[in-house]
Amino acid sequence: MSLIIAIKQDLSTWLQYRITDLETYSSEIMSFRILKEGFLRENDNILSRLETLNKSIDEHQATPNAKAIHLLINSYHQVLHKTHTPESRAFISSLDKLLKTMSRQTTDAIVSQMSKEFVDTIISHCLAGLNSDDKSYDYACRHLLTSLCQLQSASNHQTLERIKAYLGQQDLNLLGEKQLILIASDILSGTEKDLTTSTLNGVWIQRLLTSPRFIAASNPKVIQSLVDRYRFISLTLKQDEFERLNQWLKTKLAFYDHHQQSLTRVEKSILDSPKRREYLLKKRERLLSFRADDSIRALFNQLEDNCIELRKDAPETADSALDVLYSHYNSSLTSLRSDFLFKVADFIVNRASRNRGDIDIAQDTLLGWLRRYLPYKNFEQNELARKSQVSLYNAEGEKIGFINEANQAMTFIDDEPCSLLETQGMCPGISLYDSNRCVMGTLMPSGEVKRENLFQKSTSALLIAKVLTEQLTQSPAALELLMTDIFTEHTLEQLYANSETEKHPWIETQISLHFLEKQQPKETVSYRTETLSPIKAPKNIGLFSKTRNTQETTLESQTGLVTG
C-alpha cells in the first residue's frame, strides 16, 4: 500500500514538472510570436503590424513572458509621443488586449519596469480616450487605466505614487468650456472648512461635484469626466488615504465599515496565502471598485443636501443643479430606487408649486393626494432624507441585503456585492421587507425590486398625467426618469387614464422620445402601440384597476383623481 502511495506521489510530482515545462515552452513560443508580429515586421506599417498582433493574441491562449512584452512596448515609444493618432490609439488597444492575457502579478511586473515618462504617456492617452465615440477604444482606455491604478502598492510603491500624482493633479482643462473653467477656478480659490484637514489632490474634484453653482452651469458629460477621474484616483488609494480623503463624507458612505474590514482582510490574505495570490489580487480589484462607487454616491448625496439648503436663497440655481444631476442619473441608471424616485417627485412638485397662490395649490388634486397619502414630514424623513443604503429583510426579520440606487436587490457573498438572486433560497417572486417587517416589494427575475407601496407604483404616472406640460418640460432629465419608472412599474394605463385627452398627443411624443433614449424591447413597444395608443387609451378608468383589492378601490375613490 505504501508503495502505491509513493508511486502516486512521484507521478504527481513528475506531472507537475512536465506541466510547468509545457507552460514555460508555450510562453516562450508566444513571446517569440508577439515579437515577430508586433516588432520585427519593419516593412509593414504600424497599423498593419498591430492588427496582425491582435489576431495572434486572439488565436493563441498562451501568455508571453514579461521580458518580451517589455521589449515590445519599448519599440512603440515614438508612436505614443505623437498626440492621439490612429497609430497611438491602435497601440493602446493592443496593449490592453495583451495585458488582459496576463496574470495580475505579471501585469504588475510589466508596469513596474516601465519608465516614469512612459507611464505618464500611457495615462495621458487613456484619459483622452475616455468617453470616446469609439466604444471599444473607450473600454480599452478604462480597462488599461484600471489596471494601472490597482497596482499592489507593496511591490510597486514608486510607480503607484507616480500614477496617483498624475491623476490627482488639478486639471481644469477637463471641463472644456472657458466659462465653466472660470466658475471652477472661483470655487476652488475659496476655502471650505470641512475640507481643510483633507490634503489629497482628489479634493478639487470633490469640491466641484458638491457645488450647486458649478453643477448648475455644467452638463452630464462634464460630470461624467470628473466622476471618471475621481474614480481612478480612488482606486490608487490605500485604506488610510481613502479614509482621510473621505472623512468629511463618512456619514454618507453607505458601506464605510465594510470597506475598512473587507480590504483589511484581503490585504492580510494576500500576504498569508501565496498560492491564492492571483485570486486575491483580482478580488482586491473588485473591492476597490466597489469602494470607489460608494464614494461617488456619497458626493452626489452631499450635492443634493447642498441644493436643498440653497433653495432658501437661490432656488433657481439649486433646481438647475438638480436637473443636471438627474440628467446624469438618467444616463447611468436603468431604474430608480424608491428614494431616488421620491426626490424626482419632490423636485417636480416643488417646481410646479412655485409662485402659485394658496388657493391654486389647495385646488391642485395632485398636491392634495401627495399630502394626504404621503405626509410631508414622513416623506422627508423616510424617503428624501434616505441618503445611504436601503436594507432588505426576509419574513423572519433577518437582514439579507440592500437595494442599490439602480433598484437592484443586492447582498454580500465573501465580502463582494452581488445580486440577491445568487443567494441560496432566493428566487423571483419572493417578498422583501424593511426593518419594521413591512413589505417593500417583490424580487423580479431581473434582480430589481418591484415596489408594493401604492404611492410608489403610481407616482410617476400621476405626476406626468397631472402636472402641466410646461412645468414638466422645464426639467427634461426628471421627466425622462419618471418615464423610465412608468415602464418599470407598468403604469402606462394609469398615465393615460388620469390625463386629459388633449394631453395624449404630448404623452405619445414623450413615449417615442423615451424609446429612442432607452431603446425599449420590441414587446414593450408593441404593447404600447396596440393597447395604449392615444386612440385606444381608456377614458373612464380610475387610477387603479377594478380587479385590484377593495383597499385600493377605496383609495381610488378618496384621491379625487378619477377621470370621467
DOGU-382656 format. One record per residue (C-alpha): x, y, z; residue in three letters. Coordinates in steps of 0.2 Angstrom, whole numbers, padded with zeros to 4 digits. Layout:
N
R    c1    c2    c3  aa
R     X     Y     Z ala
...
//
This chain:
564
R    c1    c2    c3  aa
R  0000  0000  0000 met
R  0014  0012  0005 ser
R  0022  0008 -0012 leu
R  0007  0013 -0021 ile
R  0006  0029 -0012 ile
R  0024  0033 -0015 ala
R  0022  0029 -0034 ile
R  0007  0041 -0035 lys
R  0017  0055 -0026 gln
R  0031  0053 -0038 asp
R  0019  0053 -0053 leu
R  0011  0068 -0047 ser
R  0027  0077 -0045 thr
R  0033  0072 -0062 trp
R  0017  0078 -0070 leu
R  0018  0094 -0061 gln
R  0036  0097 -0068 tyr
R  0030  0092 -0086 arg
R  0015  0104 -0084 ile
R  0027  0118 -0079 thr
R  0039  0114 -0093 asp
R  0025  0114 -0106 leu
R  0018  0131 -0099 glu
R  0036  0138 -0100 thr
R  0038  0131 -0118 tyr
R  0021  0138 -0123 ser
R  0025  0155 -0115 ser
R  0042  0156 -0124 glu
R  0033  0152 -0141 ile
R  0020  0165 -0138 met
R  0034  0178 -0133 ser
R  0043  0174 -0150 phe
R  0026  0176 -0159 arg
R  0022  0193 -0152 ile
R  0039  0200 -0155 leu
R  0038  0193 -0173 lys
R  0021  0200 -0177 glu
R  0022  0217 -0167 gly
R  0041  0221 -0168 phe
R  0050  0213 -0182 leu
R  0039  0216 -0196 arg
R  0048  0233 -0200 glu
R  0042  0233 -0218 asn
R  0023  0234 -0213 asp
R  0016  0250 -0207 asn
R  0012  0251 -0188 ile
R -0007  0249 -0190 leu
R -0004  0233 -0200 ser
R  0008  0226 -0188 arg
R -0004  0229 -0173 leu
R -0018  0221 -0182 glu
R -0008  0206 -0185 thr
R -0003  0206 -0167 leu
R -0021  0207 -0161 asn
R -0025  0192 -0172 lys
R -0011  0182 -0164 ser
R -0017  0186 -0147 ile
R -0035  0181 -0151 asp
R -0029  0164 -0159 glu
R -0017  0158 -0145 his
R -0021  0156 -0127 gln
R -0003  0155 -0121 ala
R  0004  0170 -0111 thr
R  0020  0178 -0117 pro
R  0034  0182 -0103 asn
R  0036  0199 -0096 ala
R  0053  0202 -0104 lys
R  0046  0200 -0122 ala
R  0031  0212 -0118 ile
R  0043  0225 -0111 his
R  0054  0224 -0127 leu
R  0038  0225 -0137 leu
R  0032  0240 -0128 ile
R  0048  0250 -0129 asn
R  0048  0248 -0148 ser
R  0032  0259 -0148 tyr
R  0038  0274 -0138 his
R  0039  0285 -0153 gln
R  0021  0281 -0158 val
R  0015  0287 -0141 leu
R  0024  0303 -0142 his
R  0013  0309 -0156 lys
R -0004  0316 -0150 thr
R -0018  0304 -0152 his
R -0015  0297 -0169 thr
R -0023  0282 -0176 pro
R -0007  0273 -0173 glu
R -0006  0278 -0154 ser
R -0025  0273 -0152 arg
R -0021  0256 -0160 ala
R -0006  0253 -0149 phe
R -0016  0257 -0133 ile
R -0030  0245 -0139 ser
R -0017  0231 -0142 ser
R -0008  0234 -0126 leu
R -0024  0232 -0116 asp
R -0028  0216 -0126 lys
R -0011  0209 -0122 leu
R -0012  0214 -0103 leu
R -0029  0205 -0102 lys
R -0020  0189 -0106 thr
R -0008  0191 -0091 met
R -0010  0187 -0073 ser
R -0011  0201 -0061 arg
R  0006  0198 -0054 gln
R  0014  0198 -0072 thr
R  0004  0214 -0076 thr
R  0012  0222 -0060 asp
R  0029  0216 -0065 ala
R  0027  0224 -0083 ile
R  0021  0240 -0076 val
R  0035  0242 -0063 ser
R  0048  0240 -0077 gln
R  0040  0255 -0087 met
R  0049  0272 -0086 ser
R  0041  0286 -0077 lys
R  0039  0296 -0093 glu
R  0031  0281 -0102 phe
R  0018  0278 -0088 val
R  0014  0296 -0089 asp
R  0012  0295 -0108 thr
R  0000  0280 -0107 ile
R -0011  0288 -0093 ile
R -0012  0304 -0104 ser
R -0018  0294 -0119 his
R -0030  0284 -0109 cys
R -0038  0299 -0101 leu
R -0040  0307 -0118 ala
R -0049  0291 -0124 gly
R -0062  0291 -0110 leu
R -0080  0293 -0117 asn
R -0073  0291 -0134 ser
R -0086  0289 -0148 asp
R -0077  0273 -0152 asp
R -0084  0262 -0138 lys
R -0071  0248 -0140 ser
R -0057  0261 -0138 tyr
R -0066  0269 -0123 asp
R -0067  0252 -0115 tyr
R -0048  0249 -0118 ala
R -0043  0265 -0110 cys
R -0054  0262 -0095 arg
R -0048  0244 -0093 his
R -0029  0249 -0095 leu
R -0031  0264 -0083 leu
R -0039  0252 -0070 thr
R -0025  0240 -0072 ser
R -0013  0254 -0068 leu
R -0022  0261 -0054 cys
R -0024  0244 -0045 gln
R -0006  0240 -0044 leu
R -0002  0232 -0027 gln
R  0007  0246 -0018 ser
R  0018  0234 -0008 ala
R  0029  0229 -0023 ser
R  0026  0245 -0034 asn
R  0026  0259 -0022 his
R  0035  0272 -0033 gln
R  0025  0268 -0049 thr
R  0009  0269 -0039 leu
R  0013  0285 -0031 glu
R  0018  0292 -0049 arg
R  0001  0287 -0056 ile
R -0008  0294 -0041 lys
R  0001  0311 -0043 ala
R -0003  0312 -0061 tyr
R -0021  0308 -0059 leu
R -0023  0319 -0044 gly
R -0016  0335 -0051 gln
R -0029  0349 -0054 gln
R -0034  0349 -0072 asp
R -0047  0361 -0076 leu
R -0045  0359 -0095 asn
R -0055  0343 -0092 leu
R -0070  0355 -0091 leu
R -0069  0361 -0109 gly
R -0079  0377 -0108 glu
R -0070  0393 -0104 lys
R -0084  0400 -0093 gln
R -0085  0383 -0083 leu
R -0066  0384 -0080 ile
R -0068  0402 -0073 leu
R -0083  0396 -0062 ile
R -0072  0381 -0056 ala
R -0057  0392 -0053 ser
R -0068  0404 -0042 asp
R -0075  0390 -0032 ile
R -0058  0382 -0029 leu
R -0050  0398 -0024 ser
R -0061  0399 -0009 gly
R -0059  0389  0007 thr
R -0070  0376  0013 glu
R -0069  0372  0032 lys
R -0075  0354  0030 asp
R -0060  0351  0018 leu
R -0046  0359  0027 thr
R -0040  0343  0035 thr
R -0040  0334  0018 ser
R -0025  0336  0008 thr
R -0025  0324 -0006 leu
R -0027  0331 -0023 asn
R -0043  0322 -0026 gly
R -0052  0336 -0016 val
R -0053  0348 -0030 trp
R -0065  0336 -0039 ile
R -0075  0333 -0023 gln
R -0077  0352 -0021 arg
R -0083  0354 -0039 leu
R -0095  0339 -0038 leu
R -0103  0345 -0022 thr
R -0105  0363 -0028 ser
R -0123  0368 -0034 pro
R -0116  0383 -0043 arg
R -0104  0373 -0053 phe
R -0116  0359 -0057 ile
R -0129  0371 -0062 ala
R -0118  0378 -0075 ala
R -0111  0361 -0080 ser
R -0118  0346 -0090 asn
R -0119  0327 -0089 pro
R -0104  0325 -0100 lys
R -0093  0336 -0089 val
R -0099  0327 -0073 ile
R -0095  0310 -0081 gln
R -0077  0316 -0085 ser
R -0075  0322 -0067 leu
R -0083  0306 -0060 val
R -0071  0295 -0071 asp
R -0056  0305 -0065 arg
R -0061  0304 -0047 tyr
R -0064  0285 -0048 arg
R -0047  0282 -0055 phe
R -0039  0292 -0041 ile
R -0050  0282 -0028 ser
R -0043  0266 -0035 leu
R -0025  0271 -0031 thr
R -0028  0275 -0013 leu
R -0023  0264  0002 lys
R -0037  0262  0015 gln
R -0030  0276  0027 asp
R -0028  0288  0012 glu
R -0046  0284  0007 phe
R -0052  0287  0024 glu
R -0043  0304  0025 arg
R -0050  0310  0008 leu
R -0067  0305  0013 asn
R -0068  0309  0032 gln
R -0080  0323  0029 trp
R -0091  0311  0019 leu
R -0090  0297  0032 lys
R -0109  0298  0037 thr
R -0114  0297  0018 lys
R -0104  0282  0014 leu
R -0116  0268  0014 ala
R -0103  0255  0017 phe
R -0089  0263  0026 tyr
R -0086  0250  0039 asp
R -0087  0236  0025 his
R -0073  0244  0015 his
R -0062  0245  0030 gln
R -0065  0227  0036 gln
R -0065  0218  0019 ser
R -0050  0227  0012 leu
R -0040  0224  0028 thr
R -0045  0205  0027 arg
R -0040  0204  0008 val
R -0023  0213  0011 glu
R -0019  0201  0025 lys
R -0024  0186  0015 ser
R -0013  0191  0000 ile
R  0002  0190  0012 leu
R -0003  0174  0021 asp
R -0009  0164  0006 ser
R  0004  0165 -0009 pro
R -0005  0151 -0018 lys
R -0021  0161 -0019 arg
R -0012  0177 -0023 arg
R -0019  0179 -0041 glu
R -0037  0176 -0035 tyr
R -0035  0188 -0020 leu
R -0027  0201 -0031 leu
R -0042  0201 -0043 lys
R -0054  0201 -0028 lys
R -0045  0216 -0021 arg
R -0048  0225 -0038 glu
R -0067  0222 -0036 arg
R -0067  0228 -0018 leu
R -0058  0244 -0023 leu
R -0070  0247 -0037 ser
R -0085  0245 -0025 phe
R -0077  0257 -0013 arg
R -0074  0270 -0027 ala
R -0093  0268 -0032 asp
R -0098  0271 -0014 asp
R -0088  0287 -0013 ser
R -0095  0294 -0029 ile
R -0113  0290 -0022 arg
R -0108  0300 -0006 ala
R -0103  0315 -0016 leu
R -0119  0316 -0025 phe
R -0129  0314 -0009 asn
R -0119  0329 -0002 gln
R -0123  0338 -0018 leu
R -0142  0335 -0015 glu
R -0141  0341  0003 asp
R -0132  0357 -0003 asn
R -0145  0360 -0016 cys
R -0159  0358 -0004 ile
R -0150  0370  0008 glu
R -0148  0383 -0006 leu
R -0166  0383 -0011 arg
R -0169  0395  0003 lys
R -0159  0409 -0005 asp
R -0156  0404 -0023 ala
R -0170  0391 -0029 pro
R -0166  0393 -0047 glu
R -0148  0388 -0045 thr
R -0152  0374 -0034 ala
R -0165  0367 -0046 asp
R -0154  0369 -0061 ser
R -0140  0359 -0052 ala
R -0153  0345 -0048 leu
R -0159  0345 -0066 asp
R -0141  0342 -0071 val
R -0139  0329 -0058 leu
R -0155  0320 -0064 tyr
R -0148  0320 -0081 ser
R -0133  0311 -0075 his
R -0144  0298 -0066 tyr
R -0154  0296 -0082 asn
R -0139  0292 -0092 ser
R -0131  0280 -0079 ser
R -0146  0271 -0070 leu
R -0158  0259 -0079 thr
R -0171  0260 -0065 ser
R -0174  0270 -0049 leu
R -0174  0265 -0031 arg
R -0189  0272 -0022 ser
R -0180  0286 -0013 asp
R -0172  0292 -0030 phe
R -0190  0292 -0037 leu
R -0197  0302 -0022 phe
R -0183  0315 -0024 lys
R -0188  0317 -0043 val
R -0206  0318 -0037 ala
R -0202  0331 -0024 asp
R -0192  0341 -0036 phe
R -0206  0342 -0049 ile
R -0219  0346 -0037 val
R -0209  0360 -0029 asn
R -0206  0367 -0046 arg
R -0224  0366 -0051 ala
R -0230  0374 -0034 ser
R -0218  0389 -0035 arg
R -0226  0406 -0037 asn
R -0243  0399 -0036 arg
R -0256  0406 -0023 gly
R -0263  0396 -0009 asp
R -0280  0394 -0017 ile
R -0272  0387 -0033 asp
R -0261  0375 -0023 ile
R -0276  0369 -0012 ala
R -0286  0365 -0028 gln
R -0272  0355 -0036 asp
R -0278  0337 -0034 thr
R -0261  0330 -0036 leu
R -0253  0340 -0022 leu
R -0268  0336 -0011 gly
R -0265  0317 -0015 trp
R -0247  0319 -0010 leu
R -0250  0327  0006 arg
R -0265  0316  0011 arg
R -0256  0299  0007 tyr
R -0238  0304  0010 leu
R -0237  0317  0024 pro
R -0223  0328  0021 tyr
R -0214  0325  0037 lys
R -0214  0306  0034 asn
R -0210  0309  0016 phe
R -0194  0319  0020 glu
R -0188  0309  0034 gln
R -0191  0292  0027 asn
R -0188  0294  0008 glu
R -0180  0311  0004 leu
R -0168  0310  0019 ala
R -0163  0292  0015 arg
R -0145  0295  0009 lys
R -0136  0279  0012 ser
R -0141  0261  0009 gln
R -0159  0253  0009 val
R -0158  0237  0019 ser
R -0168  0222  0015 leu
R -0175  0209  0027 tyr
R -0184  0192  0025 asn
R -0200  0187  0033 ala
R -0191  0182  0049 glu
R -0184  0199  0051 gly
R -0166  0194  0046 glu
R -0156  0206  0036 lys
R -0152  0198  0019 ile
R -0146  0213  0008 gly
R -0149  0230  0002 phe
R -0156  0239 -0013 ile
R -0143  0249 -0024 asn
R -0148  0266 -0032 glu
R -0152  0256 -0048 ala
R -0166  0247 -0039 asn
R -0157  0231 -0039 gln
R -0158  0219 -0024 ala
R -0140  0215 -0018 met
R -0131  0206 -0005 thr
R -0113  0202  0000 phe
R -0105  0185 -0003 ile
R -0087  0183  0003 asp
R -0087  0202  0005 asp
R -0091  0206 -0013 glu
R -0108  0214 -0018 pro
R -0118  0203 -0030 cys
R -0136  0200 -0035 ser
R -0148  0194 -0021 leu
R -0154  0181 -0034 leu
R -0137  0172 -0032 glu
R -0140  0168 -0014 thr
R -0147  0151 -0009 gln
R -0166  0151 -0006 gly
R -0169  0167 -0016 met
R -0180  0167 -0032 cys
R -0191  0178 -0042 pro
R -0207  0182 -0033 gly
R -0201  0182 -0016 ile
R -0207  0196 -0004 ser
R -0194  0208  0003 leu
R -0196  0218  0019 tyr
R -0190  0233  0028 asp
R -0184  0233  0046 ser
R -0202  0235  0053 asn
R -0207  0219  0043 arg
R -0217  0229  0031 cys
R -0217  0223  0013 val
R -0206  0234  0002 met
R -0208  0224 -0014 gly
R -0206  0208 -0024 thr
R -0189  0201 -0031 leu
R -0191  0201 -0050 met
R -0181  0189 -0062 pro
R -0170  0204 -0067 ser
R -0165  0206 -0049 gly
R -0175  0223 -0047 glu
R -0187  0226 -0033 val
R -0205  0228 -0039 lys
R -0212  0241 -0027 arg
R -0228  0236 -0017 glu
R -0232  0254 -0009 asn
R -0247  0261 -0018 leu
R -0239  0278 -0019 phe
R -0223  0271 -0026 gln
R -0231  0262 -0040 lys
R -0241  0276 -0047 ser
R -0231  0292 -0043 thr
R -0223  0294 -0060 ser
R -0239  0291 -0069 ala
R -0248  0303 -0058 leu
R -0235  0317 -0060 leu
R -0234  0316 -0079 ile
R -0253  0315 -0080 ala
R -0257  0329 -0069 lys
R -0243  0342 -0069 val
R -0244  0355 -0083 leu
R -0233  0351 -0098 thr
R -0224  0367 -0097 glu
R -0219  0363 -0079 gln
R -0213  0345 -0084 leu
R -0203  0351 -0099 thr
R -0193  0363 -0088 gln
R -0184  0348 -0082 ser
R -0181  0335 -0096 pro
R -0170  0324 -0085 ala
R -0183  0322 -0072 ala
R -0196  0319 -0085 leu
R -0186  0305 -0093 glu
R -0183  0297 -0076 leu
R -0201  0297 -0072 leu
R -0204  0289 -0090 met
R -0192  0276 -0086 thr
R -0201  0272 -0070 asp
R -0218  0271 -0078 ile
R -0211  0257 -0089 phe
R -0203  0248 -0074 thr
R -0219  0248 -0064 glu
R -0230  0245 -0079 his
R -0241  0260 -0076 thr
R -0244  0267 -0093 leu
R -0263  0263 -0092 glu
R -0264  0274 -0076 gln
R -0254  0288 -0085 leu
R -0267  0288 -0100 tyr
R -0282  0286 -0088 ala
R -0278  0301 -0077 asn
R -0273  0313 -0090 ser
R -0284  0324 -0101 glu
R -0287  0318 -0119 thr
R -0279  0334 -0125 glu
R -0263  0329 -0117 lys
R -0262  0312 -0125 his
R -0253  0318 -0141 pro
R -0239  0326 -0130 trp
R -0238  0310 -0119 ile
R -0236  0300 -0135 glu
R -0222  0311 -0141 thr
R -0213  0309 -0124 gln
R -0215  0290 -0125 ile
R -0207  0290 -0143 ser
R -0193  0300 -0136 leu
R -0191  0288 -0122 his
R -0190  0273 -0134 phe
R -0176  0282 -0143 leu
R -0167  0286 -0127 glu
R -0168  0269 -0119 lys
R -0171  0258 -0134 gln
R -0186  0248 -0125 gln
R -0188  0230 -0130 pro
R -0199  0227 -0145 lys
R -0213  0218 -0135 glu
R -0215  0234 -0124 thr
R -0217  0245 -0140 val
R -0229  0233 -0147 ser
R -0239  0233 -0130 tyr
R -0239  0252 -0131 arg
R -0245  0254 -0149 thr
R -0258  0240 -0149 glu
R -0265  0243 -0132 thr
R -0262  0260 -0125 leu
R -0261  0272 -0140 ser
R -0270  0289 -0138 pro
R -0285  0282 -0148 ile
R -0287  0267 -0138 lys
R -0282  0274 -0121 ala
R -0295  0271 -0108 pro
R -0305  0286 -0104 lys
R -0316  0282 -0089 asn
R -0305  0271 -0079 ile
R -0299  0276 -0062 gly
R -0281  0277 -0056 leu
R -0282  0259 -0050 phe
R -0290  0244 -0060 ser
R -0306  0237 -0053 lys
R -0299  0220 -0052 thr
R -0287  0225 -0038 arg
R -0292  0223 -0020 asn
R -0305  0233 -0010 thr
R -0292  0243 -0001 gln
R -0285  0250 -0017 glu
R -0303  0254 -0024 thr
R -0307  0264 -0009 thr
R -0291  0274 -0010 leu
R -0295  0277 -0028 glu
R -0312  0285 -0023 ser
R -0303  0295 -0010 gln
R -0290  0303 -0021 thr
R -0301  0314 -0031 gly
R -0291  0309 -0046 leu
R -0304  0298 -0055 val
R -0307  0304 -0073 thr
R -0323  0305 -0082 gly
//
